[in-house]
């Protein structure tokens, strides 16, 4: 299976949440901002709609939801929670990600 660019980006967001301690907070914010600007631009409704229905076959939503549950139950680290919620907000704009999350009982 050939990885699409969007899938690679989803998987990178998953990596960012799982390995946040290796990336400075400023860079985390820049990465999320860059993703939003390129994939969810405010002034391009067609691109936003395309993002919503694109099939990526990414399982990133599952690992991020699991990570979120762990953070809330064990750490309750506000920085980790904030980052995880930012990424979840992006991924839940994609119908396939939501469906995968619901199917596996994560959303």
N, C-alpha and C positions, 0 to 999 in steps of 0.2 A: 504494500500500500504506500503510495506516494504521500508524503506529508505536505499539506497545504501551508502556505505562509500563515494563515490565520490560526491553524492548529498549532504551529510552532509558537506563535505568540501566546495562545492560551496556555500551552505547556510551560512557557517561560514565566507567565504570571503565577502558575502553580508552583514552579520552582522558587520564585521570589517569596511567596508566602511561607513555604517550607523552610527556606534557608535565609530568612530575613536578616539574621544576625551577621551575615557576610556582606551585606549591602548597607551603606550609610543611608539614614532616613532621607536625606536630601535627594540622593540618587533614586531611592524607591519612589518618591513623589514625582521625580522627573520621568521615570519609566512609565508610571501610570498616566501621567499627563500626556506623554507622547503617544501612548496607546489610544487614549481617548481622542486626541487630535487627528490621528490617522485613520482609526477605525470607526469612530463615532463623532464625526465633526458636527458641530451644532448647526452649521449652515447648509448641510447636505442631507436632506431627508431621504433621498434615494439610497445613499450609501448606508444610512442608519437602518433602513428597512432591509437592505441586502445583508447587513450584519446579523439582523434578527433571524433570518431564515437560512443562513449559511450552515451547511453540514460540515463539521470538522472532525468528527469521531474522537474528539479529545475527552479524556476522562478527568481533566483538571478539576472540574467542579466537585468530584467525589473526594479528591485528596484535600481540597481546600475546605470543604464542609467538615471533614474529619478533623482537620487541623483546628478549625474554629471550635468544634466541640471540646477538643482537648484543652485549648487555651482557656475557654470559659470555665471548664470544670477544675483545671489544675492550676494554671498560672494566674489567670485574670490580669494579664499584662495589657494595659490600655493601648500601648503602641502596637502590639501584635494584633489586638482586636481591631483597631482602626484600619491597619493595613489589610487585614483579611476582609473586612467589610467593604473596603474600596474595591478590592478585586472581585468579590462576590457581586457587587453592584454591577460591574461590567459584564461578568459572565452570565448573569441572570437576564441580560438583555438579549441573549441568544436562545431561541426556542429549544434547540437541541440540547443545550446544557441544562436547561430547566427540566426537560423531559428525562434526561439521564438522572438528574438529582432526585426527581420525584420517583422514578422507577426503582431506584436503589434506597428509597426511604431517607434521603439526606436533606431534602427540602420539603 
